[in-house]
Amino acid sequence: MPPNASLRNTSLLTAIAWMAAALLSFSVMAVSVRELSADMHAFQMLFIRSAIGVVLLAGLLSVKGWARIRTARLAGHAFRNVVHFGGQTFWIIGISLLPLATVSAIEFTTPIWGSLLAILFLAERMHHGRWVALGLGALGILVILQPGLAVVSFGAIVMLGCTFLFGATNVITKWLTSSESALTVIFYMVVMQTLFGAVASLFVWAPVQAYAWPWIALLAITGLSAHYCLTSALAAADATFIMPFEFLRLPLIAAIGYGLYAESFEAATLLGAALIFAGNYYSLRLENRIAKNRIAKQGRTAQADS
Protein backbone atom coordinates (compact mmCIF):
# COMPACT_ATOMS: atom_id res chain seq x y z
CA MET A 1 0.00 0.00 0.00
CA PRO A 2 1.40 3.45 -0.90
CA PRO A 3 2.47 5.56 2.12
CA ASN A 4 -0.18 8.21 1.47
CA ALA A 5 -2.93 5.59 1.43
CA SER A 6 -1.71 4.25 4.76
CA LEU A 7 -1.76 7.77 6.22
CA ARG A 8 -5.28 8.32 4.87
CA ASN A 9 -6.55 5.08 6.44
CA THR A 10 -4.84 5.96 9.72
CA SER A 11 -6.56 9.35 9.69
CA LEU A 12 -9.98 7.75 9.15
CA LEU A 13 -9.40 5.21 11.91
CA THR A 14 -8.26 7.99 14.22
CA ALA A 15 -11.42 9.96 13.44
CA ILE A 16 -13.58 6.89 14.15
CA ALA A 17 -11.80 6.31 17.47
CA TRP A 18 -12.40 9.94 18.49
CA MET A 19 -16.07 9.60 17.54
CA ALA A 20 -16.45 6.40 19.59
CA ALA A 21 -15.08 8.21 22.65
CA ALA A 22 -17.35 11.18 21.94
CA LEU A 23 -20.47 8.98 21.70
CA LEU A 24 -19.67 7.27 24.99
CA SER A 25 -19.13 10.64 26.67
CA PHE A 26 -22.38 12.06 25.28
CA SER A 27 -24.29 9.02 26.55
CA VAL A 28 -22.89 9.32 30.07
CA MET A 29 -23.61 13.05 29.97
CA ALA A 30 -27.25 12.33 29.09
CA VAL A 31 -27.61 10.13 32.17
CA SER A 32 -26.14 12.91 34.34
CA VAL A 33 -28.62 15.41 32.92
CA ARG A 34 -31.53 13.02 33.54
CA GLU A 35 -30.47 12.62 37.18
CA LEU A 36 -30.17 16.38 37.70
CA SER A 37 -33.13 17.66 35.69
CA ALA A 38 -35.76 17.14 38.39
CA ASP A 39 -34.18 19.74 40.71
CA MET A 40 -32.01 21.93 38.48
CA HIS A 41 -32.81 24.24 35.57
CA ALA A 42 -30.94 23.83 32.28
CA PHE A 43 -29.27 27.26 32.60
CA GLN A 44 -27.95 26.49 36.08
CA MET A 45 -26.71 23.10 34.92
CA LEU A 46 -24.85 24.63 31.98
CA PHE A 47 -23.30 27.34 34.16
CA ILE A 48 -21.96 24.96 36.82
CA ARG A 49 -20.72 22.48 34.22
CA SER A 50 -18.90 25.16 32.23
CA ALA A 51 -17.45 26.79 35.37
CA ILE A 52 -15.95 23.46 36.45
CA GLY A 53 -14.59 23.07 32.94
CA VAL A 54 -12.88 26.46 33.18
CA VAL A 55 -11.16 25.40 36.42
CA LEU A 56 -10.01 22.07 34.93
CA LEU A 57 -8.68 23.64 31.74
CA ALA A 58 -7.01 26.49 33.63
CA GLY A 59 -5.06 23.89 35.60
CA LEU A 60 -4.08 22.09 32.39
CA LEU A 61 -3.01 25.29 30.64
CA SER A 62 -0.98 26.39 33.65
CA VAL A 63 1.19 23.34 32.97
CA LYS A 64 1.13 23.25 29.16
CA GLY A 65 1.21 27.01 28.60
CA TRP A 66 -1.46 29.59 27.86
CA ALA A 67 0.00 30.22 24.42
CA ARG A 68 -1.83 27.09 23.27
CA ILE A 69 -5.17 28.92 23.26
CA ARG A 70 -4.17 32.07 21.39
CA THR A 71 -6.65 32.88 18.65
CA ALA A 72 -7.35 35.45 15.98
CA ARG A 73 -10.90 34.13 15.49
CA LEU A 74 -12.63 35.24 18.66
CA ALA A 75 -15.77 36.26 16.75
CA GLY A 76 -15.98 32.77 15.26
CA HIS A 77 -15.74 31.22 18.72
CA ALA A 78 -18.44 33.57 19.99
CA PHE A 79 -20.75 32.65 17.11
CA ARG A 80 -20.16 28.94 17.69
CA ASN A 81 -20.92 29.22 21.39
CA VAL A 82 -24.11 31.25 21.02
CA VAL A 83 -25.45 28.59 18.66
CA HIS A 84 -24.17 25.75 20.84
CA PHE A 85 -25.52 27.22 24.08
CA GLY A 86 -29.00 27.35 22.53
CA GLY A 87 -28.70 23.75 21.33
CA GLN A 88 -27.53 22.54 24.74
CA THR A 89 -30.41 24.28 26.49
CA PHE A 90 -32.90 22.59 24.19
CA TRP A 91 -31.12 19.25 24.67
CA ILE A 92 -31.39 19.38 28.46
CA ILE A 93 -35.07 20.32 28.25
CA GLY A 94 -35.66 17.48 25.79
CA ILE A 95 -34.00 14.92 28.09
CA SER A 96 -36.30 15.97 30.93
CA LEU A 97 -39.40 15.43 28.75
CA LEU A 98 -38.65 12.37 26.61
CA PRO A 99 -37.23 8.82 26.99
CA LEU A 100 -33.49 8.70 26.36
CA ALA A 101 -33.88 6.51 23.27
CA THR A 102 -36.37 8.97 21.77
CA VAL A 103 -34.05 11.89 22.51
CA SER A 104 -31.19 10.03 20.85
CA ALA A 105 -33.32 9.08 17.84
CA ILE A 106 -34.38 12.67 17.21
CA GLU A 107 -30.80 13.80 17.71
CA PHE A 108 -29.89 11.75 14.68
CA THR A 109 -31.24 14.50 12.47
CA THR A 110 -28.10 16.41 13.53
CA PRO A 111 -25.87 14.71 10.92
CA ILE A 112 -28.44 15.43 8.22
CA TRP A 113 -28.54 19.14 9.07
CA GLY A 114 -24.77 19.20 9.55
CA SER A 115 -23.99 17.49 6.26
CA LEU A 116 -26.34 19.75 4.31
CA LEU A 117 -24.87 22.86 5.96
CA ALA A 118 -21.34 21.56 5.28
CA ILE A 119 -22.20 21.27 1.58
CA LEU A 120 -23.61 24.80 1.53
CA PHE A 121 -20.96 26.60 3.59
CA LEU A 122 -17.82 24.42 3.58
CA ALA A 123 -18.09 23.22 -0.05
CA GLU A 124 -17.63 19.60 1.04
CA ARG A 125 -18.41 16.98 -1.58
CA MET A 126 -20.98 14.22 -1.15
CA HIS A 127 -20.23 10.95 -2.91
CA HIS A 128 -22.99 8.36 -3.10
CA GLY A 129 -21.73 6.44 -0.05
CA ARG A 130 -22.32 9.46 2.16
CA TRP A 131 -25.74 9.99 0.61
CA VAL A 132 -26.55 6.35 1.35
CA ALA A 133 -25.45 6.79 4.98
CA LEU A 134 -27.63 9.87 5.39
CA GLY A 135 -30.54 8.33 3.51
CA LEU A 136 -30.56 5.10 5.52
CA GLY A 137 -30.03 7.15 8.67
CA ALA A 138 -33.08 9.28 7.90
CA LEU A 139 -35.10 6.15 7.06
CA GLY A 140 -34.02 4.60 10.34
CA ILE A 141 -35.26 7.68 12.21
CA LEU A 142 -38.64 7.44 10.48
CA VAL A 143 -38.91 3.77 11.46
CA ILE A 144 -38.09 4.63 15.07
CA LEU A 145 -40.36 7.66 15.43
CA GLN A 146 -43.20 6.29 13.26
CA PRO A 147 -44.57 9.71 12.28
CA GLY A 148 -48.33 9.87 11.87
CA LEU A 149 -48.94 7.20 14.52
CA ALA A 150 -48.44 9.57 17.44
CA VAL A 151 -48.92 13.25 18.18
CA VAL A 152 -45.70 15.24 17.90
CA SER A 153 -44.99 16.38 21.45
CA PHE A 154 -43.51 19.64 22.70
CA GLY A 155 -40.41 17.70 23.72
CA ALA A 156 -39.99 16.40 20.17
CA ILE A 157 -40.27 19.93 18.74
CA VAL A 158 -37.67 21.15 21.23
CA MET A 159 -35.33 18.32 20.22
CA LEU A 160 -35.74 19.09 16.51
CA GLY A 161 -34.68 22.68 17.22
CA CYS A 162 -31.77 21.28 19.22
CA THR A 163 -30.57 19.09 16.35
CA PHE A 164 -30.53 21.94 13.86
CA LEU A 165 -28.43 24.05 16.24
CA PHE A 166 -26.10 21.10 16.93
CA GLY A 167 -25.69 20.48 13.20
CA ALA A 168 -24.80 24.15 12.73
CA THR A 169 -22.38 23.93 15.68
CA ASN A 170 -20.57 20.97 14.09
CA VAL A 171 -20.14 22.86 10.82
CA ILE A 172 -18.80 25.95 12.61
CA THR A 173 -16.46 23.69 14.58
CA LYS A 174 -15.16 22.11 11.38
CA TRP A 175 -14.56 25.61 9.99
CA LEU A 176 -12.66 26.64 13.14
CA THR A 177 -10.45 23.52 13.14
CA SER A 178 -8.79 24.73 9.95
CA SER A 179 -6.67 26.95 12.21
CA GLU A 180 -7.69 26.20 15.81
CA SER A 181 -6.76 23.21 17.96
CA ALA A 182 -9.37 21.13 19.79
CA LEU A 183 -8.05 22.53 23.08
CA THR A 184 -8.57 26.11 21.86
CA VAL A 185 -12.13 25.39 20.74
CA ILE A 186 -13.00 23.73 24.05
CA PHE A 187 -11.38 26.47 26.15
CA TYR A 188 -13.38 29.27 24.55
CA MET A 189 -16.49 27.10 24.75
CA VAL A 190 -16.33 26.71 28.53
CA VAL A 191 -15.29 30.33 29.15
CA MET A 192 -18.02 31.85 27.00
CA GLN A 193 -20.70 29.43 28.12
CA THR A 194 -19.83 30.09 31.74
CA LEU A 195 -20.60 33.76 31.08
CA PHE A 196 -23.81 32.94 29.19
CA GLY A 197 -24.92 30.52 31.90
CA ALA A 198 -24.10 32.92 34.74
CA VAL A 199 -26.38 35.59 33.31
CA ALA A 200 -29.19 33.18 32.38
CA SER A 201 -29.13 31.23 35.66
CA LEU A 202 -29.60 34.38 37.76
CA PHE A 203 -33.32 34.11 36.97
CA VAL A 204 -33.70 30.41 37.83
CA TRP A 205 -31.09 29.67 40.52
CA ALA A 206 -31.94 27.13 43.21
CA PRO A 207 -29.80 25.67 46.03
CA VAL A 208 -27.72 22.70 44.90
CA GLN A 209 -28.50 19.56 46.90
CA ALA A 210 -25.76 17.27 48.16
CA TYR A 211 -26.70 14.32 45.94
CA ALA A 212 -26.25 16.46 42.84
CA TRP A 213 -22.52 17.18 43.12
CA PRO A 214 -21.21 13.80 41.88
CA TRP A 215 -23.56 14.03 38.90
CA ILE A 216 -22.46 17.60 38.25
CA ALA A 217 -18.81 16.51 38.33
CA LEU A 218 -19.57 13.68 35.88
CA LEU A 219 -21.49 16.10 33.66
CA ALA A 220 -18.55 18.52 33.62
CA ILE A 221 -15.95 15.85 32.83
CA THR A 222 -17.96 14.15 30.08
CA GLY A 223 -18.96 17.56 28.70
CA LEU A 224 -15.28 18.36 28.16
CA SER A 225 -14.34 14.91 26.88
CA ALA A 226 -17.32 14.70 24.50
CA HIS A 227 -16.59 17.99 22.78
CA TYR A 228 -12.82 17.49 22.77
CA CYS A 229 -13.26 14.09 21.11
CA LEU A 230 -15.85 15.39 18.63
CA THR A 231 -13.64 18.35 17.71
CA SER A 232 -10.67 16.02 17.24
CA ALA A 233 -12.75 13.75 15.01
CA LEU A 234 -13.86 16.69 12.87
CA ALA A 235 -10.25 17.80 12.55
CA ALA A 236 -9.23 14.33 11.33
CA ALA A 237 -11.90 13.81 8.64
CA ASP A 238 -14.64 15.55 6.66
CA ALA A 239 -17.76 16.55 8.57
CA THR A 240 -19.88 14.63 6.05
CA PHE A 241 -17.92 11.47 6.89
CA ILE A 242 -17.93 11.98 10.68
CA MET A 243 -21.51 13.09 11.30
CA PRO A 244 -23.34 9.91 10.24
CA PHE A 245 -21.47 8.04 12.99
CA GLU A 246 -23.71 9.95 15.42
CA PHE A 247 -26.37 7.41 14.46
CA LEU A 248 -24.54 4.72 16.42
CA ARG A 249 -25.44 6.52 19.64
CA LEU A 250 -28.95 5.04 19.47
CA PRO A 251 -28.30 1.42 20.49
CA LEU A 252 -25.92 2.61 23.22
CA ILE A 253 -28.30 5.14 24.78
CA ALA A 254 -31.32 2.84 24.35
CA ALA A 255 -29.51 0.10 26.30
CA ILE A 256 -28.62 2.61 29.03
CA GLY A 257 -32.22 3.85 29.20
CA TYR A 258 -33.50 0.29 29.49
CA GLY A 259 -30.94 -0.73 32.11
CA LEU A 260 -31.22 2.34 34.35
CA TYR A 261 -34.78 3.57 33.83
CA ALA A 262 -36.65 0.52 32.46
CA GLU A 263 -37.46 2.49 29.29
CA SER A 264 -38.85 0.25 26.57
CA PHE A 265 -36.59 -0.94 23.77
CA GLU A 266 -39.00 -1.55 20.90
CA ALA A 267 -38.58 -3.61 17.73
CA ALA A 268 -38.84 -0.40 15.68
CA THR A 269 -35.80 0.93 17.53
CA LEU A 270 -33.81 -2.18 16.66
CA LEU A 271 -34.84 -2.05 12.99
CA GLY A 272 -34.04 1.66 12.77
CA ALA A 273 -30.67 1.08 14.41
CA ALA A 274 -29.92 -1.70 11.89
CA LEU A 275 -30.65 0.64 8.96
CA ILE A 276 -28.47 3.32 10.49
CA PHE A 277 -25.58 0.93 11.05
CA ALA A 278 -25.85 -0.43 7.50
CA GLY A 279 -25.55 3.08 6.06
CA ASN A 280 -22.50 3.88 8.16
CA TYR A 281 -20.81 0.59 7.30
CA TYR A 282 -21.37 1.08 3.58
CA SER A 283 -20.08 4.66 3.74
CA LEU A 284 -16.93 3.59 5.59
CA ARG A 285 -16.13 0.82 3.11
CA LEU A 286 -16.66 3.14 0.14
CA GLU A 287 -14.62 5.90 1.78
CA ASN A 288 -11.64 3.57 2.10
CA ARG A 289 -12.05 2.31 -1.48
CA ILE A 290 -12.17 5.85 -2.87
CA ALA A 291 -9.08 6.82 -0.88
CA LYS A 292 -7.15 3.80 -2.17
CA ASN A 293 -8.16 4.48 -5.78
CA ARG A 294 -7.19 8.15 -5.49
CA ILE A 295 -3.75 7.32 -4.07
CA ALA A 296 -3.19 4.63 -6.71
CA LYS A 297 -4.12 7.08 -9.47
CA GLN A 298 -1.73 9.69 -8.06
CA GLY A 299 1.01 7.06 -7.96
CA ARG A 300 0.46 6.10 -11.59
CA THR A 301 0.48 9.78 -12.63
CA ALA A 302 3.74 10.38 -10.77
CA GLN A 303 5.35 7.35 -12.42
CA ALA A 304 4.20 8.51 -15.87
CA ASP A 305 5.61 12.01 -15.28
CA SER A 306 8.96 10.60 -14.18
C-alpha positions in Angstrom: 0.0 0.0 0.0 1.4 3.4 -0.9 2.5 5.6 2.1 -0.2 8.2 1.5 -2.9 5.6 1.4 -1.7 4.3 4.8 -1.8 7.8 6.2 -5.3 8.3 4.9 -6.6 5.1 6.4 -4.8 6.0 9.7 -6.6 9.4 9.7 -10.0 7.7 9.1 -9.4 5.2 11.9 -8.3 8.0 14.2 -11.4 10.0 13.4 -13.6 6.9 14.2 -11.8 6.3 17.5 -12.4 9.9 18.5 -16.1 9.6 17.5 -16.4 6.4 19.6 -15.1 8.2 22.6 -17.3 11.2 21.9 -20.5 9.0 21.7 -19.7 7.3 25.0 -19.1 10.6 26.7 -22.4 12.1 25.3 -24.3 9.0 26.6 -22.9 9.3 30.1 -23.6 13.1 30.0 -27.3 12.3 29.1 -27.6 10.1 32.2 -26.1 12.9 34.3 -28.6 15.4 32.9 -31.5 13.0 33.5 -30.5 12.6 37.2 -30.2 16.4 37.7 -33.1 17.7 35.7 -35.8 17.1 38.4 -34.2 19.7 40.7 -32.0 21.9 38.5 -32.8 24.2 35.6 -30.9 23.8 32.3 -29.3 27.3 32.6 -28.0 26.5 36.1 -26.7 23.1 34.9 -24.9 24.6 32.0 -23.3 27.3 34.2 -22.0 25.0 36.8 -20.7 22.5 34.2 -18.9 25.2 32.2 -17.4 26.8 35.4 -15.9 23.5 36.5 -14.6 23.1 32.9 -12.9 26.5 33.2 -11.2 25.4 36.4 -10.0 22.1 34.9 -8.7 23.6 31.7 -7.0 26.5 33.6 -5.1 23.9 35.6 -4.1 22.1 32.4 -3.0 25.3 30.6 -1.0 26.4 33.7 1.2 23.3 33.0 1.1 23.3 29.2 1.2 27.0 28.6 -1.5 29.6 27.9 0.0 30.2 24.4 -1.8 27.1 23.3 -5.2 28.9 23.3 -4.2 32.1 21.4 -6.6 32.9 18.7 -7.4 35.5 16.0 -10.9 34.1 15.5 -12.6 35.2 18.7 -15.8 36.3 16.8 -16.0 32.8 15.3 -15.7 31.2 18.7 -18.4 33.6 20.0 -20.8 32.6 17.1 -20.2 28.9 17.7 -20.9 29.2 21.4 -24.1 31.3 21.0 -25.4 28.6 18.7 -24.2 25.7 20.8 -25.5 27.2 24.1 -29.0 27.3 22.5 -28.7 23.8 21.3 -27.5 22.5 24.7 -30.4 24.3 26.5 -32.9 22.6 24.2 -31.1 19.2 24.7 -31.4 19.4 28.5 -35.1 20.3 28.3 -35.7 17.5 25.8 -34.0 14.9 28.1 -36.3 16.0 30.9 -39.4 15.4 28.7 -38.6 12.4 26.6 -37.2 8.8 27.0 -33.5 8.7 26.4 -33.9 6.5 23.3 -36.4 9.0 21.8 -34.0 11.9 22.5 -31.2 10.0 20.9 -33.3 9.1 17.8 -34.4 12.7 17.2 -30.8 13.8 17.7 -29.9 11.8 14.7 -31.2 14.5 12.5 -28.1 16.4 13.5 -25.9 14.7 10.9 -28.4 15.4 8.2 -28.5 19.1 9.1 -24.8 19.2 9.6 -24.0 17.5 6.3 -26.3 19.8 4.3 -24.9 22.9 6.0 -21.3 21.6 5.3 -22.2 21.3 1.6 -23.6 24.8 1.5 -21.0 26.6 3.6 -17.8 24.4 3.6 -18.1 23.2 0.0 -17.6 19.6 1.0 -18.4 17.0 -1.6 -21.0 14.2 -1.1 -20.2 10.9 -2.9 -23.0 8.4 -3.1 -21.7 6.4 -0.1 -22.3 9.5 2.2 -25.7 10.0 0.6 -26.6 6.3 1.4 -25.4 6.8 5.0 -27.6 9.9 5.4 -30.5 8.3 3.5 -30.6 5.1 5.5 -30.0 7.1 8.7 -33.1 9.3 7.9 -35.1 6.2 7.1 -34.0 4.6 10.3 -35.3 7.7 12.2 -38.6 7.4 10.5 -38.9 3.8 11.5 -38.1 4.6 15.1 -40.4 7.7 15.4 -43.2 6.3 13.3 -44.6 9.7 12.3 -48.3 9.9 11.9 -48.9 7.2 14.5 -48.4 9.6 17.4 -48.9 13.2 18.2 -45.7 15.2 17.9 -45.0 16.4 21.4 -43.5 19.6 22.7 -40.4 17.7 23.7 -40.0 16.4 20.2 -40.3 19.9 18.7 -37.7 21.1 21.2 -35.3 18.3 20.2 -35.7 19.1 16.5 -34.7 22.7 17.2 -31.8 21.3 19.2 -30.6 19.1 16.4 -30.5 21.9 13.9 -28.4 24.0 16.2 -26.1 21.1 16.9 -25.7 20.5 13.2 -24.8 24.1 12.7 -22.4 23.9 15.7 -20.6 21.0 14.1 -20.1 22.9 10.8 -18.8 26.0 12.6 -16.5 23.7 14.6 -15.2 22.1 11.4 -14.6 25.6 10.0 -12.7 26.6 13.1 -10.5 23.5 13.1 -8.8 24.7 9.9 -6.7 27.0 12.2 -7.7 26.2 15.8 -6.8 23.2 18.0 -9.4 21.1 19.8 -8.1 22.5 23.1 -8.6 26.1 21.9 -12.1 25.4 20.7 -13.0 23.7 24.0 -11.4 26.5 26.1 -13.4 29.3 24.6 -16.5 27.1 24.8 -16.3 26.7 28.5 -15.3 30.3 29.2 -18.0 31.8 27.0 -20.7 29.4 28.1 -19.8 30.1 31.7 -20.6 33.8 31.1 -23.8 32.9 29.2 -24.9 30.5 31.9 -24.1 32.9 34.7 -26.4 35.6 33.3 -29.2 33.2 32.4 -29.1 31.2 35.7 -29.6 34.4 37.8 -33.3 34.1 37.0 -33.7 30.4 37.8 -31.1 29.7 40.5 -31.9 27.1 43.2 -29.8 25.7 46.0 -27.7 22.7 44.9 -28.5 19.6 46.9 -25.8 17.3 48.2 -26.7 14.3 45.9 -26.2 16.5 42.8 -22.5 17.2 43.1 -21.2 13.8 41.9 -23.6 14.0 38.9 -22.5 17.6 38.3 -18.8 16.5 38.3 -19.6 13.7 35.9 -21.5 16.1 33.7 -18.6 18.5 33.6 -16.0 15.9 32.8 -18.0 14.2 30.1 -19.0 17.6 28.7 -15.3 18.4 28.2 -14.3 14.9 26.9 -17.3 14.7 24.5 -16.6 18.0 22.8 -12.8 17.5 22.8 -13.3 14.1 21.1 -15.9 15.4 18.6 -13.6 18.4 17.7 -10.7 16.0 17.2 -12.7 13.7 15.0 -13.9 16.7 12.9 -10.3 17.8 12.5 -9.2 14.3 11.3 -11.9 13.8 8.6 -14.6 15.6 6.7 -17.8 16.6 8.6 -19.9 14.6 6.0 -17.9 11.5 6.9 -17.9 12.0 10.7 -21.5 13.1 11.3 -23.3 9.9 10.2 -21.5 8.0 13.0 -23.7 9.9 15.4 -26.4 7.4 14.5 -24.5 4.7 16.4 -25.4 6.5 19.6 -29.0 5.0 19.5 -28.3 1.4 20.5 -25.9 2.6 23.2 -28.3 5.1 24.8 -31.3 2.8 24.4 -29.5 0.1 26.3 -28.6 2.6 29.0 -32.2 3.8 29.2 -33.5 0.3 29.5 -30.9 -0.7 32.1 -31.2 2.3 34.3 -34.8 3.6 33.8 -36.7 0.5 32.5 -37.5 2.5 29.3 -38.8 0.2 26.6 -36.6 -0.9 23.8 -39.0 -1.6 20.9 -38.6 -3.6 17.7 -38.8 -0.4 15.7 -35.8 0.9 17.5 -33.8 -2.2 16.7 -34.8 -2.0 13.0 -34.0 1.7 12.8 -30.7 1.1 14.4 -29.9 -1.7 11.9 -30.7 0.6 9.0 -28.5 3.3 10.5 -25.6 0.9 11.1 -25.9 -0.4 7.5 -25.6 3.1 6.1 -22.5 3.9 8.2 -20.8 0.6 7.3 -21.4 1.1 3.6 -20.1 4.7 3.7 -16.9 3.6 5.6 -16.1 0.8 3.1 -16.7 3.1 0.1 -14.6 5.9 1.8 -11.6 3.6 2.1 -12.1 2.3 -1.5 -12.2 5.9 -2.9 -9.1 6.8 -0.9 -7.1 3.8 -2.2 -8.2 4.5 -5.8 -7.2 8.1 -5.5 -3.8 7.3 -4.1 -3.2 4.6 -6.7 -4.1 7.1 -9.5 -1.7 9.7 -8.1 1.0 7.1 -8.0 0.5 6.1 -11.6 0.5 9.8 -12.6 3.7 10.4 -10.8 5.3 7.3 -12.4 4.2 8.5 -15.9 5.6 12.0 -15.3 9.0 10.6 -14.2 
